[in-house]
Amino acid sequence: METVLTLLLIRFAIIAAIVTVVAVALFAIAVHLKRRGKWNATKRQLGPMAVRAADLYTRRSQPSARGSWTARAARSAAKRLNQDGDRS
């Protein structure tokens, strides 16, 4: 029993570490693009992709009142990327 719990804890730690590394890398990329002045061009390119991803997640999610959490997150990201206001 103790071995199983240890393995579960190790698995959780590995997943948490991977998520943290990905989040830090994405933040670093966003800061780099913002400093180089390429953030607005990147937002214009990512906006349509985020809308398509939101549509895909909405179609694949179970029929519920609000859809799945991935569909809601993708819709929120698409809306955020398509905003014209720049808060630099």
All heavy atoms as an XYZ file, in Angstrom:
680
protein
N       0.828     -1.189      0.000
C       0.000      0.000      0.000
C       0.875      1.256      0.000
O       0.584      2.218     -0.686
C      -0.930     -0.043      1.208
C      -1.873      1.104      1.278
S      -3.055      0.950     -0.059
C      -4.075      2.318      0.271
N       1.921      1.212      0.786
C       2.804      2.368      0.887
C       3.514      2.639     -0.446
O       3.712      3.784     -0.835
C       3.836      2.107      1.984
C       4.681      3.306      2.303
C       5.596      3.012      3.479
O       5.150      2.373      4.444
O       6.756      3.429      3.403
N       3.841      1.572     -1.166
C       4.505      1.719     -2.461
C       3.574      2.373     -3.473
O       3.998      3.223     -4.255
C       4.941      0.335     -2.982
O       5.725     -0.299     -1.976
C       5.740      0.465     -4.247
N       2.316      1.999     -3.444
C       1.347      2.581     -4.375
C       1.177      4.070     -4.099
O       1.160      4.890     -5.026
C      -0.010      1.845     -4.263
C      -1.071      2.560     -5.081
C       0.123      0.411     -4.709
N       1.080      4.447     -2.847
C       0.944      5.856     -2.498
C       2.186      6.653     -2.897
O       2.087      7.790     -3.362
C       0.667      6.006     -1.013
C      -0.710      5.517     -0.555
C      -0.827      5.631      0.959
C      -1.803      6.300     -1.234
N       3.357      6.041     -2.723
C       4.596      6.698     -3.128
C       4.617      6.920     -4.633
O       4.987      8.001     -5.114
C       5.808      5.866     -2.695
O       5.749      5.659     -1.287
C       7.110      6.553     -3.070
N       4.210      5.927     -5.396
C       4.173      6.059     -6.849
C       3.168      7.127     -7.284
O       3.432      7.898     -8.216
C       3.844      4.720     -7.501
C       4.949      3.671     -7.432
C       4.452      2.349     -8.003
C       6.174      4.141     -8.173
N       2.022      7.181     -6.630
C       1.037      8.206     -6.959
C       1.569      9.605     -6.654
O       1.358     10.546     -7.423
C      -0.265      7.956     -6.202
C      -1.102      6.776     -6.679
C      -2.274      6.550     -5.730
C      -1.590      7.005     -8.083
N       2.273      9.735     -5.546
C       2.846     11.023     -5.176
C       3.929     11.444     -6.166
O       4.003     12.614     -6.570
C       3.415     10.962     -3.762
C       3.970     12.267     -3.207
C       2.864     13.318     -3.138
C       4.548     12.033     -1.830
N       4.757     10.501     -6.574
C       5.802     10.797     -7.554
C       5.170     11.196     -8.887
O       5.612     12.150     -9.534
C       6.752      9.594     -7.716
C       7.593      9.425     -6.449
C       7.653      9.761     -8.941
C       8.415      8.159     -6.431
N       4.143     10.489     -9.308
C       3.457     10.824    -10.557
C       2.866     12.229    -10.493
O       2.993     13.016    -11.431
C       2.365      9.799    -10.852
C       1.711     10.021    -12.202
C       0.616      9.043    -12.439
N      -0.520      9.445    -11.608
C      -1.720      8.935    -11.703
N      -1.947      7.964    -12.546
N      -2.694      9.360    -10.938
N       2.243     12.567     -9.377
C       1.685     13.906     -9.214
C       2.777     14.963     -9.261
O       2.621     16.014     -9.888
C       0.914     14.005     -7.895
C       0.427     15.390     -7.610
C      -0.647     15.920     -8.298
C       1.071     16.176     -6.666
C      -1.090     17.201     -8.044
C       0.639     17.455     -6.403
C      -0.454     17.975     -7.093
N       3.905     14.697     -8.618
C       5.010     15.657     -8.610
C       5.561     15.871    -10.013
O       5.878     17.004    -10.398
C       6.113     15.173     -7.668
N       5.664     14.814    -10.786
C       6.164     14.937    -12.156
C       5.193     15.753    -13.003
O       5.608     16.644    -13.753
C       6.412     13.545    -12.768
C       7.619     12.895    -12.077
C       6.638     13.636    -14.273
C       7.833     11.453    -12.453
N       3.907     15.486    -12.897
C       2.908     16.236    -13.661
C       2.909     17.705    -13.252
O       2.868     18.600    -14.099
C       1.515     15.600    -13.493
C       1.486     14.237    -14.179
C       0.425     16.503    -14.053
C       0.243     13.435    -13.890
N       2.984     17.972    -11.962
C       3.020     19.358    -11.491
C       4.272     20.076    -11.985
O       4.213     21.252    -12.366
C       2.948     19.391     -9.965
N       5.397     19.396    -12.000
C       6.634     20.003    -12.488
C       6.541     20.325    -13.976
O       6.971     21.396    -14.420
C       7.812     19.071    -12.216
N       5.970     19.424    -14.757
C       5.822     19.652    -16.193
C       4.895     20.839    -16.459
O       5.197     21.705    -17.286
C       5.319     18.375    -16.894
C       6.428     17.325    -16.891
C       4.864     18.668    -18.324
C       5.979     15.961    -17.355
N       3.781     20.907    -15.752
C       2.850     22.024    -15.922
C       3.520     23.342    -15.553
O       3.361     24.357    -16.246
C       1.569     21.789    -15.093
C       0.724     23.035    -15.011
C       0.767     20.647    -15.677
N       4.300     23.346    -14.495
C       5.001     24.556    -14.067
C       6.024     24.996    -15.106
O       6.113     26.188    -15.436
C       5.693     24.320    -12.716
O       4.715     23.911    -11.767
C       6.388     25.575    -12.225
N       6.787     24.070    -15.635
C       7.794     24.401    -16.639
C       7.133     24.956    -17.898
O       7.598     25.952    -18.473
C       8.669     23.172    -16.964
C       9.511     23.384    -18.207
C       9.557     22.842    -15.776
N       6.038     24.360    -18.329
C       5.328     24.853    -19.513
C       4.779     26.254    -19.270
O       4.884     27.133    -20.130
C       4.208     23.864    -19.925
C       3.288     24.473    -20.962
C       4.813     22.576    -20.444
N       4.207     26.495    -18.101
C       3.662     27.820    -17.790
C       4.764     28.878    -17.766
O       4.592     29.973    -18.311
C       2.940     27.779    -16.444
N       5.900     28.564    -17.176
C       7.014     29.517    -17.129
C       7.549     29.775    -18.539
O       7.861     30.920    -18.895
C       8.129     29.006    -16.187
C       9.401     29.807    -16.338
C       7.644     29.032    -14.754
N       7.641     28.738    -19.363
C       8.125     28.908    -20.735
C       7.174     29.783    -21.550
O       7.622     30.666    -22.295
C       8.296     27.547    -21.400
N       5.881     29.551    -21.420
C       4.914     30.381    -22.146
C       4.969     31.832    -21.685
O       4.868     32.757    -22.501
C       3.505     29.815    -21.988
C       3.223     28.522    -22.737
C       1.832     28.012    -22.392
C       3.362     28.724    -24.234
N       5.128     32.055    -20.404
C       5.253     33.409    -19.886
C       6.515     34.081    -20.424
O       6.493     35.255    -20.808
C       5.264     33.393    -18.352
C       5.371     34.758    -17.747
C       4.288     35.618    -17.756
C       6.554     35.181    -17.170
C       4.379     36.884    -17.197
C       6.660     36.440    -16.612
C       5.567     37.296    -16.631
N       7.615     33.353    -20.466
C       8.868     33.909    -20.984
C       8.737     34.261    -22.464
O       9.231     35.308    -22.905
C      10.010     32.922    -20.772
N       8.063     33.420    -23.221
C       7.849     33.712    -24.641
C       6.989     34.954    -24.804
O       7.281     35.817    -25.643
C       7.218     32.488    -25.342
C       8.239     31.359    -25.443
C       6.693     32.859    -26.722
C       7.654     30.047    -25.894
N       5.934     35.076    -24.009
C       5.065     36.250    -24.091
C       5.823     37.523    -23.741
O       5.687     38.549    -24.420
C       3.858     36.076    -23.171
N       6.654     37.484    -22.708
C       7.439     38.659    -22.327
C       8.437     39.014    -23.421
O       8.624     40.189    -23.763
C       8.157     38.423    -20.976
C       9.196     39.489    -20.699
C       7.140     38.364    -19.860
N       9.071     38.015    -24.005
C      10.034     38.245    -25.081
C       9.355     38.901    -26.286
O       9.874     39.864    -26.856
C      10.691     36.919    -25.477
C      11.657     37.039    -26.603
N      12.860     37.674    -26.476
C      11.589     36.610    -27.882
C      13.499     37.633    -27.627
N      12.739     36.988    -28.497
N       8.196     38.381    -26.680
C       7.465     38.961    -27.808
C       7.027     40.389    -27.508
O       7.066     41.262    -28.375
C       6.260     38.096    -28.152
C       6.567     36.760    -28.826
C       5.300     35.927    -28.922
C       7.176     36.973    -30.194
N       6.601     40.625    -26.286
C       6.151     41.966    -25.905
C       7.314     42.960    -25.952
O       7.154     44.078    -26.431
C       5.553     41.917    -24.501
C       4.856     43.153    -24.096
C       3.408     42.866    -24.003
C       2.693     44.062    -23.451
N       1.356     44.075    -23.908
N       8.474     42.553    -25.488
C       9.634     43.448    -25.500
C      10.137     43.725    -26.903
O      10.653     44.808    -27.178
C      10.768     42.852    -24.669
C      10.512     42.956    -23.201
C      11.699     42.495    -22.419
N      11.425     42.621    -20.995
C      12.201     42.119    -20.065
N      13.291     41.449    -20.397
N      11.896     42.272    -18.805
N      10.020     42.762    -27.791
C      10.469     42.938    -29.173
C       9.445     43.666    -30.040
O       9.715     43.963    -31.186
C      10.770     41.587    -29.816
C      11.852     40.821    -29.137
C      13.188     41.339    -29.516
N      14.211     40.564    -28.821
C      15.470     40.801    -28.922
N      15.891     41.764    -29.682
N      16.335     40.083    -28.254
N       8.255     43.898    -29.494
C       7.230     44.600    -30.246
C       6.473     43.730    -31.226
O       5.837     44.240    -32.147
N       6.537     42.428    -31.063
C       5.874     41.510    -31.985
C       4.619     40.893    -31.378
O       4.032     39.996    -31.961
C       6.837     40.404    -32.396
C       8.041     40.930    -33.133
C       8.984     39.825    -33.509
C      10.198     40.390    -34.210
N      11.120     39.356    -34.594
N       4.199     41.359    -30.222
C       3.062     40.768    -29.525
C       1.752     40.961    -30.288
O       0.948     40.046    -30.396
C       2.959     41.332    -28.118
C       1.795     40.811    -27.354
C       0.718     41.499    -26.938
C       1.580     39.465    -26.932
N      -0.151     40.683    -26.268
C       0.355     39.422    -26.253
C       2.306     38.289    -27.066
C      -0.159     38.255    -25.726
C       1.785     37.125    -26.529
C       0.574     37.122    -25.865
N       1.535     42.165    -30.837
C       0.277     42.424    -31.547
C       0.154     41.575    -32.802
O      -0.922     41.064    -33.113
C       0.144     43.907    -31.888
C      -0.140     44.738    -30.663
O      -0.739     44.252    -29.718
N       0.310     45.978    -30.670
N       1.248     41.402    -33.537
C       1.212     40.545    -34.731
C       0.935     39.096    -34.338
O       0.176     38.395    -35.017
C       2.532     40.648    -35.487
N       1.524     38.666    -33.247
C       1.295     37.300    -32.773
C      -0.153     37.113    -32.340
O      -0.766     36.083    -32.625
C       2.249     36.982    -31.610
O       3.589     37.204    -32.033
C       2.098     35.557    -31.154
N      -0.713     38.133    -31.662
C      -2.118     38.048    -31.246
C      -3.046     37.946    -32.451
O      -4.006     37.189    -32.437
C      -2.498     39.290    -30.429
C      -2.254     39.144    -28.964
C      -2.601     40.367    -28.172
C      -3.881     41.020    -28.517
N      -4.260     42.111    -27.614
N      -2.734     38.709    -33.503
C      -3.576     38.653    -34.709
C      -3.524     37.277    -35.352
O      -4.501     36.809    -35.920
C      -3.145     39.724    -35.710
C      -3.655     41.104    -35.363
C      -3.490     42.056    -36.522
N      -2.112     42.206    -36.961
C      -1.219     43.026    -36.420
N      -1.571     43.791    -35.406
N       0.001     43.101    -36.890
N      -2.380     36.602    -35.286
C      -2.264     35.271    -35.875
C      -2.890     34.200    -34.983
O      -3.448     33.224    -35.481
C      -0.799     34.930    -36.125
C      -0.179     35.756    -37.224
C       1.299     35.476    -37.374
O       1.907     34.794    -36.555
N       1.893     36.024    -38.422
N      -2.792     34.366    -33.680
C      -3.321     33.356    -32.760
C      -4.830     33.458    -32.555
O      -5.466     32.480    -32.179
C      -2.628     33.460    -31.402
C      -1.202     32.984    -31.342
C      -0.633     33.203    -29.954
C      -1.103     31.534    -31.728
N      -5.407     34.634    -32.790
C      -6.839     34.836    -32.579
C      -7.715     33.853    -33.341
O      -8.533     33.141    -32.748
N      -7.560     33.760    -34.671
C      -8.381     32.803    -35.425
C      -8.141     31.346    -35.020
O      -9.072     30.538    -35.011
C      -7.958     33.038    -36.877
C      -7.427     34.424    -36.901
C      -6.807     34.637    -35.559
N      -6.896     31.010    -34.659
C      -6.619     29.646    -34.216
C      -7.343     29.343    -32.912
O      -7.864     28.232    -32.724
C      -5.115     29.444    -34.034
C      -4.355     29.438    -35.336
S      -2.570     29.423    -35.155
C      -2.293     28.143    -33.979
N      -7.395     30.306    -32.012
C      -8.087     30.102    -30.740
C      -9.591     29.967    -30.962
O     -10.247     29.168    -30.281
C      -7.794     31.265    -29.796
N     -10.135     30.719    -31.904
C     -11.569     30.595    -32.211
C     -11.874     29.203    -32.755
O     -12.861     28.567    -32.358
C     -12.003     31.693    -33.215
C     -13.402     31.441    -33.729
C     -11.912     33.059    -32.561
N     -11.025     28.715    -33.655
C     -11.238     27.362    -34.194
C     -11.116     26.300    -33.105
O     -11.881     25.334    -33.068
C     -10.253     27.090    -35.319
C     -10.593     27.808    -36.603
C      -9.813     27.276    -37.785
N      -8.373     27.390    -37.619
C      -7.644     28.411    -38.034
N      -8.219     29.424    -38.626
N      -6.347     28.423    -37.855
N     -10.147     26.474    -32.191
C      -9.995     25.525    -31.083
C     -11.220     25.556    -30.181
O     -11.694     24.507    -29.728
C      -8.737     25.837    -30.286
N     -11.755     26.745    -29.924
C     -12.956     26.852    -29.089
C     -14.129     26.149    -29.756
O     -14.897     25.442    -29.096
C     -13.293     28.322    -28.837
N     -14.277     26.317    -31.070
C     -15.354     25.631    -31.782
C     -15.178     24.117    -31.730
O     -16.139     23.374    -31.546
C     -15.409     26.092    -33.241
C     -15.868     27.524    -33.381
O     -16.483     28.046    -32.425
O     -15.603     28.120    -34.451
N     -13.940     23.659    -31.883
C     -13.669     22.221    -31.826
C     -14.015     21.645    -30.462
O     -14.685     20.616    -30.356
C     -12.198     21.955    -32.144
C     -11.736     20.507    -31.984
C     -12.304     19.662    -33.109
C     -10.240     20.440    -31.953
N     -13.578     22.320    -29.391
C     -13.872     21.833    -28.045
C     -15.367     21.877    -27.748
O     -15.890     21.010    -27.059
C     -13.102     22.635    -26.990
C     -11.644     22.267    -26.918
C     -10.665     23.245    -26.944
C     -11.244     20.951    -26.805
C      -9.331     22.913    -26.877
C      -9.922     20.616    -26.738
C      -8.959     21.603    -26.767
O      -7.649     21.265    -26.699
N     -16.053     22.874    -28.275
C     -17.494     22.963    -28.053
C     -18.215     21.809    -28.738
O     -19.124     21.210    -28.175
C     -18.033     24.311    -28.577
O     -17.342     25.359    -27.893
C     -19.512     24.442    -28.311
N     -17.789     21.491    -29.957
C     -18.426     20.377    -30.671
C     -18.129     19.036    -30.025
O     -18.966     18.142    -30.031
C     -17.963     20.346    -32.134
C     -18.694     21.349    -32.993
C     -18.286     21.208    -34.426
N     -16.982     21.880    -34.541
C     -16.034     21.536    -35.392
N     -16.203     20.523    -36.195
N     -14.896     22.175    -35.429
N     -16.939     18.873    -29.460
C     -16.557     17.581    -28.890
C     -17.042     17.384    -27.466
O     -17.047     16.263    -26.965
C     -15.036     17.449    -28.906
C     -14.494     17.291    -30.312
C     -13.027     17.122    -30.308
N     -12.672     15.905    -29.588
C     -11.440     15.503    -29.413
N     -10.452     16.212    -29.861
N     -11.184     14.397    -28.753
N     -17.440     18.464    -26.787
C     -17.849     18.334    -25.389
C     -19.252     17.738    -25.299
O     -20.024     17.768    -26.241
C     -17.806     19.690    -24.693
O     -18.783     20.538    -25.241
N     -19.561     17.218    -24.133
C     -20.876     16.654    -23.910
C     -21.913     17.769    -23.958
O     -21.641     18.893    -23.568
C     -20.963     15.967    -22.536
C     -20.169     14.696    -22.442
C     -18.717     14.944    -22.109
O     -18.352     16.011    -21.647
N     -17.871     13.966    -22.369
N     -23.103     17.445    -24.433
C     -24.139     18.483    -24.474
C     -24.569     18.870    -23.066
O     -25.237     18.123    -22.376
C     -25.272     17.829    -25.254
C     -25.026     16.368    -25.156
C     -23.558     16.179    -24.956
N     -24.124     20.011    -22.636
C     -24.521     20.516    -21.331
C     -24.855     21.993    -21.491
O     -24.727     22.564    -22.558
C     -23.413     20.315    -20.304
O     -22.298     21.094    -20.649
N     -25.249     22.596    -20.403
C     -25.682     23.994    -20.474
C     -24.527     24.911    -20.893
O     -24.702     25.799    -21.707
C     -26.231     24.427    -19.121
N     -23.321     24.687    -20.333
C     -22.208     25.588    -20.620
C     -21.070     24.914    -21.354
O     -20.091     25.550    -21.695
C     -21.686     26.185    -19.318
C     -22.712     27.026    -18.624
C     -22.187     27.727    -17.421
N     -21.142     27.012    -16.709
C     -20.768     27.286    -15.489
N     -21.355     28.239    -14.839
N     -19.808     26.613    -14.906
N     -21.124     23.626    -21.614
C     -20.032     22.932    -22.269
C     -18.974     22.510    -21.272
O     -19.102     22.678    -20.062
N     -17.908     21.975    -21.786
C     -16.843     21.503    -20.905
C     -15.944     22.663    -20.485
O     -15.982     23.749    -21.054
C     -16.015     20.445    -21.634
O     -15.286     21.052    -22.682
N     -15.087     22.413    -19.512
C     -14.192     23.467    -19.040
C     -13.162     23.813    -20.097
O     -12.715     24.952    -20.179
C     -13.535     23.079    -17.721
C     -12.592     21.923    -17.815
C     -12.879     20.609    -17.699
C     -11.190     21.998    -18.065
N     -11.760     19.848    -17.870
C     -10.706     20.681    -18.088
C     -10.298     23.037    -18.279
C      -9.374     20.376    -18.319
C      -8.968     22.739    -18.506
C      -8.528     21.419    -18.516
N     -12.769     22.842    -20.947
C     -11.813     23.155    -22.012
C     -12.444     24.066    -23.053
O     -11.779     24.971    -23.564
C     -11.304     21.870    -22.681
O     -12.417     21.066    -23.067
C     -10.426     21.071    -21.745
N     -13.718     23.838    -23.357
C     -14.399     24.708    -24.316
C     -14.535     26.122    -23.757
O     -14.327     27.102    -24.483
C     -15.773     24.132    -24.655
N     -14.872     26.227    -22.481
C     -14.984     27.564    -21.863
C     -13.637     28.267    -21.841
O     -13.543     29.470    -22.108
C     -15.551     27.450    -20.459
C     -17.025     27.093    -20.443
C     -17.616     27.280    -19.060
N     -16.877     26.577    -18.024
C     -17.210     25.411    -17.502
N     -18.307     24.811    -17.908
N     -16.487     24.841    -16.564
N     -12.567     27.532    -21.529
C     -11.231     28.134    -21.493
C     -10.797     28.576    -22.893
O     -10.222     29.663    -23.056
C     -10.221     27.145    -20.917
N     -11.068     27.759    -23.891
C     -10.699     28.117    -25.261
C     -11.495     29.329    -25.736
O     -10.945     30.212    -26.407
C     -10.923     26.926    -26.194
N     -12.799     29.372    -25.391
C     -13.609     30.543    -25.774
C     -13.095     31.806    -25.101
O     -13.021     32.869    -25.719
C     -15.072     30.308    -25.399
C     -15.940     30.029    -26.607
C     -17.398     29.910    -26.234
N     -17.689     28.495    -25.976
C     -18.067     28.007    -24.817
N     -18.274     28.777    -23.797
N     -18.276     26.725    -24.670
N     -12.728     31.693    -23.846
C     -12.197     32.844    -23.115
C     -10.874     33.309    -23.716
O     -10.636     34.516    -23.860
C     -12.016     32.471    -21.645
O     -11.400     33.501    -20.953
N     -10.009     32.382    -24.074
C      -8.734     32.740    -24.688
C      -8.952     33.394    -26.046
O      -8.283     34.376    -26.386
C      -7.852     31.500    -24.833
N      -9.888     32.865    -26.819
C     -10.175     33.447    -28.137
C     -10.707     34.867    -27.996
O     -10.301     35.766    -28.737
C     -11.177     32.576    -28.887
N     -11.593     35.071    -27.039
C     -12.143     36.408    -26.824
C     -11.041     37.370    -26.394
O     -10.965     38.502    -26.853
C     -13.236     36.360    -25.762
C     -13.955     37.692    -25.595
C     -14.893     37.755    -24.414
C     -15.740     36.556    -24.194
N     -16.638     36.692    -23.044
N     -10.152     36.898    -25.536
C      -9.065     37.732    -25.032
C      -8.072     38.093    -26.135
O      -7.594     39.214    -26.207
C      -8.372     36.945    -23.925
C      -7.412     37.664    -23.127
C      -8.104     38.559    -22.152
N      -7.069     39.110    -21.326
C      -7.169     39.344    -20.078
N      -8.303     39.139    -19.463
N      -6.177     39.828    -19.411
N      -7.781     37.132    -27.021
C      -6.832     37.392    -28.097
C      -7.424     38.310    -29.158
O      -6.696     39.035    -29.831
C      -6.392     36.076    -28.741
C      -5.391     35.259    -27.944
C      -5.208     33.908    -28.579
C      -4.072     35.987    -27.844
N      -8.726     38.280    -29.343
C      -9.351     39.092    -30.369
C      -9.683     40.494    -29.911
O     -10.171     41.304    -30.688
C     -10.613     38.411    -30.893
C     -10.266     37.272    -31.832
O      -9.256     37.310    -32.497
N     -11.111     36.269    -31.869
N      -9.412     40.820    -28.652
C      -9.645     42.190    -28.178
C      -8.624     43.112    -28.830
O      -7.454     42.758    -28.992
C      -9.503     42.276    -26.656
C     -10.657     41.680    -25.912
C     -10.434     41.735    -24.415
O      -9.333     42.030    -23.946
N     -11.470     41.456    -23.669
N      -9.070     44.305    -29.182
C      -8.174     45.254    -29.835
C      -7.347     46.064    -28.863
O      -6.281     46.550    -29.187
C      -8.977     46.218    -30.725
C      -9.493     45.516    -31.964
O      -8.862     44.533    -32.384
O     -10.528     45.946    -32.489
N      -7.843     46.244    -27.650
C      -7.142     47.083    -26.680
C      -5.826     46.482    -26.264
O      -5.734     45.315    -25.945
N      -4.777     47.300    -26.278
C      -3.456     46.835    -25.846
C      -3.151     47.456    -24.493
O      -3.086     48.665    -24.357
C      -2.392     47.237    -26.871
C      -1.034     46.636    -26.552
O      -1.010     45.635    -25.812
O      -0.041     47.173    -27.031
N      -2.974     46.624    -23.491
C      -2.726     47.122    -22.137
C      -1.254     47.074    -21.791
O      -0.866     46.574    -20.768
C      -3.535     46.313    -21.136
C      -5.015     46.423    -21.352
C      -5.741     45.643    -20.328
N      -5.420     44.211    -20.488
C      -5.689     43.290    -19.597
N      -6.284     43.619    -18.477
N      -5.408     42.041    -19.798
N      -0.393     47.547    -22.693
C       1.031     47.492    -22.398
C       1.325     48.536    -21.408
O       1.964     48.789    -20.656
C       1.885     47.689    -23.609
O       1.280     48.211    -24.699
